[in-house]
Amino acid sequence: MTWSRHRIKTGYGAQDVTSSFQSVIKVETVLEDKNGQVLVAKDMEKRDFGESYFLYSKLLENNKPAVEALRQGLLPMANEAMLALMTF
């Protein structure tokens, strides 16, 4: 018997101090055997599902569109992750 675990992380981040804040979705998938031994681990990350924000204060001011951009990008990303799991 095998088990799979998935972890989904969402948020906004900037690559460095001169970059804009962009949406980030990361999906981590682990397939384990019955003893907890990791058989396969994969992760996927996608960025920029909506507007970018140069200032963190602007991101906070526009939190509703920012959250909606993450929500819109999450379902396709989750589907891709599930398909990737099937191809282990």
GIKAPE-V854151 format. One record per pair of residues at least 24 apart in sequence whose ideal C-beta (glycine too) atoms are under 10 Angstrom apart, sorted by the first residue. I is the first residue (numbers start at 0). GAP is how many residues later the second one is. D is the distance in Angstrom with one decimal. If there is no record, write none. Layout:
i=I gap=GAP d=D
i=I gap=GAP d=D
This chain:
i=0 gap=31 d=9.8
i=0 gap=32 d=7.6
i=0 gap=33 d=4.9
i=1 gap=29 d=5.8
i=1 gap=30 d=6.5
i=1 gap=31 d=5.7
i=1 gap=32 d=7.3
i=1 gap=35 d=9.9
i=1 gap=37 d=6.7
i=1 gap=38 d=9.5
i=1 gap=86 d=9.5
i=2 gap=27 d=8.5
i=2 gap=28 d=7.4
i=2 gap=29 d=4.9
i=2 gap=30 d=7.8
i=2 gap=31 d=7.5
i=2 gap=33 d=8.2
i=2 gap=36 d=9.6
i=3 gap=25 d=6.4
i=3 gap=26 d=6.7
i=3 gap=27 d=5.1
i=3 gap=28 d=7.4
i=3 gap=35 d=9.6
i=3 gap=36 d=9.2
i=3 gap=78 d=9.5
i=3 gap=81 d=6.1
i=3 gap=84 d=9.1
i=4 gap=24 d=7.3
i=4 gap=25 d=4.7
i=4 gap=26 d=8.3
i=4 gap=27 d=7.1
i=4 gap=33 d=9.6
i=4 gap=36 d=9.4
i=5 gap=24 d=8.0
i=5 gap=72 d=8.3
i=5 gap=75 d=6.9
i=5 gap=76 d=8.4
i=5 gap=79 d=8.1
i=6 gap=36 d=8.7
i=7 gap=66 d=7.2
i=7 gap=69 d=8.1
i=7 gap=70 d=6.9
i=7 gap=73 d=8.1
i=8 gap=34 d=9.7
i=8 gap=36 d=8.9
i=9 gap=39 d=9.5
i=9 gap=57 d=8.9
i=9 gap=59 d=10.0
i=9 gap=60 d=4.8
i=9 gap=61 d=8.6
i=9 gap=63 d=8.4
i=9 gap=64 d=6.5
i=9 gap=67 d=9.2
i=10 gap=55 d=9.7
i=10 gap=59 d=7.7
i=11 gap=35 d=9.6
i=11 gap=38 d=9.6
i=11 gap=40 d=9.0
i=11 gap=41 d=7.2
i=11 gap=44 d=8.6
i=11 gap=47 d=5.8
i=11 gap=48 d=9.9
i=11 gap=51 d=9.7
i=11 gap=54 d=6.4
i=11 gap=55 d=9.8
i=11 gap=57 d=9.1
i=11 gap=58 d=8.1
i=12 gap=34 d=8.3
i=13 gap=38 d=9.0
i=13 gap=39 d=9.0
i=13 gap=40 d=9.0
i=13 gap=42 d=8.5
i=13 gap=45 d=9.8
i=14 gap=32 d=8.8
i=17 gap=36 d=9.5
i=18 gap=33 d=8.5
i=18 gap=35 d=8.7
i=19 gap=28 d=9.1
i=19 gap=31 d=8.9
i=19 gap=32 d=3.8
i=19 gap=33 d=6.0
i=19 gap=34 d=4.8
i=19 gap=35 d=8.7
i=19 gap=38 d=9.5
i=19 gap=39 d=9.2
i=20 gap=30 d=9.4
i=20 gap=31 d=6.5
i=20 gap=32 d=4.4
i=20 gap=33 d=7.5
i=20 gap=34 d=8.0
i=20 gap=35 d=6.4
i=20 gap=37 d=8.3
i=20 gap=38 d=5.1
i=20 gap=39 d=10.0
i=20 gap=45 d=8.6
i=21 gap=25 d=5.0
i=21 gap=26 d=4.5
i=21 gap=27 d=8.3
i=21 gap=28 d=8.5
i=21 gap=29 d=8.7
i=21 gap=30 d=5.0
i=21 gap=31 d=8.1
i=21 gap=37 d=9.8
i=21 gap=47 d=9.5
i=22 gap=24 d=6.6
i=22 gap=25 d=6.1
i=22 gap=26 d=4.4
i=22 gap=27 d=5.6
i=22 gap=28 d=8.5
i=22 gap=29 d=8.4
i=22 gap=30 d=9.6
i=22 gap=36 d=9.8
i=22 gap=43 d=7.1
i=22 gap=44 d=9.5
i=22 gap=46 d=5.2
i=22 gap=47 d=5.3
i=22 gap=48 d=10.0
i=22 gap=49 d=9.3
i=22 gap=50 d=6.4
i=22 gap=51 d=9.7
i=23 gap=24 d=8.4
i=23 gap=25 d=8.8
i=23 gap=46 d=8.6
i=23 gap=49 d=9.4
i=24 gap=24 d=7.1
i=24 gap=44 d=9.9
i=24 gap=45 d=6.6
i=24 gap=48 d=5.5
i=24 gap=49 d=5.9
i=24 gap=51 d=9.4
i=24 gap=52 d=4.9
i=24 gap=53 d=8.7
i=24 gap=56 d=9.7
i=25 gap=51 d=8.7
i=25 gap=55 d=9.8
i=26 gap=47 d=9.0
i=26 gap=50 d=5.9
i=26 gap=51 d=6.5
i=26 gap=53 d=7.7
i=26 gap=54 d=4.0
i=26 gap=55 d=9.0
i=26 gap=57 d=8.5
i=26 gap=58 d=9.6
i=27 gap=53 d=8.5
i=28 gap=52 d=5.7
i=28 gap=53 d=8.3
i=28 gap=55 d=6.8
i=28 gap=56 d=5.2
i=28 gap=59 d=8.7
i=29 gap=55 d=9.5
i=30 gap=54 d=7.0
i=30 gap=57 d=5.7
i=38 gap=49 d=7.5
i=39 gap=44 d=9.9
i=39 gap=45 d=8.5
i=39 gap=47 d=9.9
i=39 gap=48 d=4.6
i=40 gap=47 d=9.7
i=41 gap=39 d=7.8
i=41 gap=42 d=5.7
i=41 gap=43 d=7.4
i=41 gap=45 d=9.3
i=41 gap=46 d=7.7
i=42 gap=38 d=8.8
i=42 gap=41 d=9.5
i=43 gap=33 d=6.8
i=43 gap=34 d=9.7
i=43 gap=36 d=6.4
i=43 gap=37 d=5.6
i=43 gap=40 d=6.7
i=44 gap=32 d=9.0
i=45 gap=27 d=6.6
i=45 gap=28 d=9.7
i=45 gap=30 d=8.7
i=45 gap=31 d=5.7
i=45 gap=34 d=8.5
i=46 gap=26 d=9.3
i=47 gap=25 d=8.8
i=48 gap=24 d=3.3
i=48 gap=25 d=8.4
i=48 gap=27 d=9.2
i=48 gap=28 d=8.6
